[in-house]
Amino acid sequence: MSGPAAQLSPQQLEALLNGPAGPPPPGVRPDFDNPANLNGLFILTLTLCLVFAGFAVLMRIYTKLFLIRSWDYEDYAIILGWIFQIGQAVPSRMANKDGRGVHMWDIQLKTFSRLLYDVHVHSIMYSFTVFFIKLSILLQYLRIFVPTRKSNMAMFLTTHVVIWSLFLFYLLDVAFTIGLCNPRRKIWQPWLSNGHCYSSGVWSLASGTFNAVSDITILILPMPCLWRLQIPLKSKLTTIGIFATGSFACVTSVLRTYYTWKVVKEPDVSYNMILMGLWTLAEVATGIIISCLPVLPRFFRHAGPILYRAFSLGSKSSSSSGSANTGRNARPCLTSPTVSMARTPRTLNNSRISKAHVKGEYTEMEEYDATISQATATHQLRPGPINSNREVESGGYGFPLRDTFYEETRLDTSF
């Protein structure tokens, strides 16, 4: 376009900019006023991705700060990735206003120029977003599966190779995107007569392919460690299945690469851009949620009983009003479900209980002085010793992770 534009007068150039960005198919007239678009689908997808990813990060922050009480490098990484996700939503939304999702013959060339600028800014922020998300997942692998270098040297070296490969590639990706044209504004003003640009098609395809391959690598990296866990087969398969949810991120990455190829090869660039953008949103949101998965079960074990008590408060208050008429000399009886990982028992002080016995899944204690310490309950009243304070992190998968502290729940019966 720069060659013909170099011979145009200012009036001719203005007419070119006010014309369609691409030639219409035979028999089709350009519609600049009310063109068909995919804005509704894009806004819905953008909103859902931001909401679900945001909730996942906020639940992770709450769990790490107030429940696990441990803050690590991967937590900083995912927060940075989340911030960049929110930041890239701005140029992404602007791109829709500037014609993304509209056929090339239904937008003016000057509008298409603004679209190219929006996509250029979005591409730079995308590289930072994806890098910090993948970095968070890989740092989490190191903390979970490689507590010390000698414990799993192969996993340690492989994970570090992947981390530094991602760092170098995305650094080159940002540098190439910024320096694609000289002068730089020729990226979004391709009709300029001076300057030159490198071919971006090959690099765009290479970038998409690298993203897909790195996602698959991150997916299969922890599988050997998971398979060697000394836990029942059913629990092992469940754990592997949870980690395998990362396969959806691989699918979104592959589909994004496919639509990147369509943007490069097909002339209807503006329309194919939104299809690529939809899968980009899904890829980023899925990566954030997957990074937060290891701590989410701990959050739901904590929040579940609170929500249950909140919703059942009305029914309990009505039943308690009926029991308030019972005489004081009635035999005291405490009935509570079997202690589980998800409950924190209330403290009972100076309660007179006469005897204790078990009925099915419920425990009845009568006329003893019972004191239960305020500690996180475990499956047994006296759990086995913990070998290390750094063995577990969240306990969300049913196998030993690091940084979870189990306190002992004791029943003191004194006469």
N, C-alpha and C positions, 0 to 999 in steps of 0.2 A: 504493500500500500504506500510505502514511503516514496517509491519511484514515481508513480503518477502524481502523488500529492505535491512533489517538488515542482511540478510544472503548472500548478493551479494558482490562479489569482486568489486574493482574499475572498472575493464574492463566490468564486467556484468552491473554495474550501468550506465556506459557510454552508453552501448548498449541500456539499457532501456530508457534513456533520449533521445536518438536519434530515438527511435521508436514512433509509434503513441500513442497519449494520451488516446485513447479508441479503443476497438475492432471494426473492420469494420463489416458491415452486410455480410451475406454469398454472395459470388460472387463479392464483391467490393474490389478493390485494393486501398490502400492509395495513395494519390497524394499530396506530400509535395511541389512540385514546382509551380504548378498553380491550386490551389484548387478553387472550386466554392465558392463565398462569396457574401455578401450583402453590400460591402463597398460603392458602388455608392449611394444606397438608404440612407445609414447612413450619408454620407457626405452632401447630399442634405438636409436631415432633420436637421442636426446639424447647417448648414449654415442658413437655414430659421429661426430656433428657435433663434439663436443668433442675427440675424438682426432685427426681429420683436420685440423681447424683448428689444434690445438695443435702437431702435427708441422710444419705449414706455417710457423707463426710461428717455431718453434725452428730450423728449417732456414734461415729468412731471417736470424735473428739471428746464427747461426754464419757464414753466408756474408758478411754485411756486416761483421762484426767481424774475422774471421780470414782471409777470402779476398780480398774487395774492399778491406777496411780503410777503409771510409768509412761514416759514420753521418749520416743526414739527418733532416729533420723528419717525413717520411712514416713513418719507422721508429718514432718516438715515437708517432705517431698510431695505427698498427696495433697496437702493444703495448697502448695504452689501450683500443682496441676489443676486443682479445682479453681483457683483464682484465674489462671489462664483460660480455663474453659468458659468462665463467666465473661472474661475479657474478649475472647474471640466470638462470643455471641453478638457483640455490637457490630463489627464489620460484616458478620454473617447476615444479620437482619438488614443492614444497609444494602447489601448486595441484592436482596430480594426487592427492595424499593427501587433499585437501579436496573431491574430487568432480568435478574436471574430467575429461571423458570419460564421465561417468555421466549418464543421463537425469535431467531435472529432477524427475520424480516418484519417483526412487529415492534422492534425498539429502534430508536434513532442511534446513529453512530456516536453522537456525543454522550448519550446515556450509557451506551456500551463501554465507553471510556471510563466512566465512573464505576461501572461494574468491574472492570479490570483492576482498578485501584483497590476496591473493596476486597477482591479475591487475593490480591497481592499482600495486603496487610493480614488477612486471615491466614494465608499460607505460612507466614512467618510465625504467627502466634500458635498455629497448629503444631509446628515442630517443637516448641517449648512445652506445650501441653502434653503431647504424647510422650516426650522424653521423661518428664517428671512422674507421670503415671507409671510408666514401665520401671523407672528407677525405684519407686516406692515398692512395687511388687518384688523386685529382685532383692532389695535390702531386707524385705520381710523374709524372703527365702533364707538369706544368710542368718538372720536372727533365729529362725525356727529350726532349720536343718543343720546349721554349722555353728554351734555355740562356741567351738574352738576350732582353729585351723586343722589340728591333728585329728579331730573327730571325723571329718569327711573332707579330705583334701581335694578330691576330684570335684565335688560339688562347689567347694570354695573357689577353685581356679576357674571352673566353667562359668560360674556366675559373674566373677570379676571380668572375664573376657567379654561376656555379653554386655555388661555395664559400660565398659570402655569402648566397645564397638558402637553401641548406641550413642554415646557421647560424641565420638568423632564423626559419625555419620550425620547426626542432626546439626552439629556445628557446621559441617560442610553444606548441608541443605540450606541453612539460614544464609550462609555466605553466598551461595550460588543464587538463591532467590533475590537477595538484595542487589547483587552485581550482575543480574541477568542482562541488563542493557546499559549502555553508556551513550548519552546521559540516562539517568535512572528513570526519568519521567517518560521515556520512550516505551517503558513497559506498558503503561496505560494510555499512551498517545502514540500508537504505532504509525501514524501518518507523518510524523516528523521527518524532515528530509535529512537532517544531520544525525550522526551517531550510528551505532550498530547494536545488534542483539545476538546473543547465543541462542541456539535452538533449545527450547525448553521441553520439547516432547519426549526426547530420550531420557532426560533426567527425571521428568515427572513419572514415567513408567518405572524407572529404576527405583525411585523413592517409594512408590506404591508397592513394588515387589519386596523391597527391604522391609517395609512395615509388616507385610503379611508373613514373611519368613521369620522375623523377630517375634511376632505374636505366637506363631507355632512353636518356636524354640522355648519361649517362656512357659507355654502350656505344658510341654513334655518334660521340662527340666526337673521338676520335683517328683515325677512319677516313680523313678527307681527308689527314692527315699521313702515314699509312701508305701510302696509294695513291701519293703523290708520291715515295716512296723510290726511289732509283736502284739497284735491285737486280733480279736476274732475276725474271721473272714467277712462277715456281714458288715461289721464296723469299718473294716478296711475298704471294702467296696463303696460304702457310703462316703468315706473320707475322700477317696479318689474321685467319686462323682461330684463332690462339692468343688474340688479343685478343677475338675473338667468343665465347669461352667465357663471357664475361660475360652472354651471352643467357640462360644458365640462371638467373642471378640475377634477370633480368627475369621469367622464367617463375614462379619461386617468389614474387616480389613480387606478380605479378598474381593468383596463386592465393591468397595470403594476403589480398589485398583482397577476393576473392570470398567467402572464409569469414568475413571481418569483416562483410561485408554480411549473411551468413546469421545471424551472432550478433545483429546489430541487428534484423533483420526477423522472425526465427523465434522462437517461444516456448521451444524447447529450447536455452536459452543454454548450459548447462553442457556439453552434448554437443558442440555446434558449436565451443566454445572450444578443445577439444583438436585439432580439425582445423585451426583457425587457428594453434594453437601449433606443430603439426608443420611447417607451411610457414614459420613464423617461424624455427624452428631451422635449416631448410635455407637460408633466405635469408641469415641471419647467417653461417653456416659457409661458404657459397659466396662471399660477399663477402670474407671473410678470405683464403680460398685464392686468389681472383683477384688480390687485392692483392699476394700473395707470388709470383705466377707469374713476374714478370720476373727474379728472382734464383734461382729453383729450378734452371733448367738449369745454372747455374754450380756449384751445390752437387752435382748429380748427376755432372757432369764430374769434380769433385774426388773424390767418394766412390766412384764407379763402379770405377776401377782399384784402390782400396784393398780394396773388397769382393771384387773378382775375385781379387786376390792372396791374400786371406784364405781364400777357398773353394778355390783351387787350390794351396794350400800343401802339402797332403798328396801330391798327384800329383807336384809338383815335387821334394819331398824324396826320393821313391822313385826318380825318374829321376836325381837328382844323386848318389845313393849308387852307382848303376851306373857313372856317368861318373867317379867318384873313382878308379877303378882304372886310368885311362888314364895313360900315361907322361908325364913332364914335357916330353919333347922333341917332343910333338905340336904341329903347327902351330896357333898361336892363331887363333881366328876369332870375330868378334863379329857376331852377326846380331840385328837388331832391327826391328820393324815401322816402317813409315813414320810419321814424327812427326805427331801430331795435336793438336788443341786440347785434348784431354782428358788428355794425359799430361805428366808432369814427369820428364824423363830423369834417370837417375843420373849422378853425376860419375865420369868415368873418368880416373884419374891414372896417368902413366908406363906406359901400355900400348903395347907394341911391335907395330905393325901393318905389314905389308909392302906391301899395295896395297888399293885400295878400288874396288868396282864395285857396280852395282845389278842385282838380279835381280827383275824384276817389282815387287812391292810391298815387297820386303825389301832392305835395304842391308847389304852385307858389306864390312868393312874389315879389312885384313890387314897387320900389321907396319908400322904407323905409330905415332908418339906422338900419341895422340888425347886431347884435353881438351874436354869438353862442360860449359859453365857450368850452374850450378843455377838455371835460370830457367824460367818457364812457356813451354812449347813452342808454336810457331805452325805454320801449315801449311807455311811455307818456312823454310829455315835463316836467311835474311836477309830479314826482312819489310820492307815499305816504311815510311817514317817516319810517325809519328803527329803530326798537325797540332796537337793540343791534348791536354793531360792530362785534360781534362774532356769528351772526345768521347763516351766510352762509359761505361756503368754496369755492365752484366753481360754483354753479348755473347750473351745467351740467345736472341735472336730472329734472329740472322743479319744484323742491320743495325747501323750505328754507334750505340751508346748511350754514356752518359757514365760516367766514373769507373773505367774498367778500364785497367790499365797493362800494356802488352805489353813484355816484356824480350827482348833479342836472344839467340838461341841460336847460338853460334859453334863451328865445328869447326876447331881449330888443329892442323895437320899439320906437324910439324917433324922433320927427319931428324937 
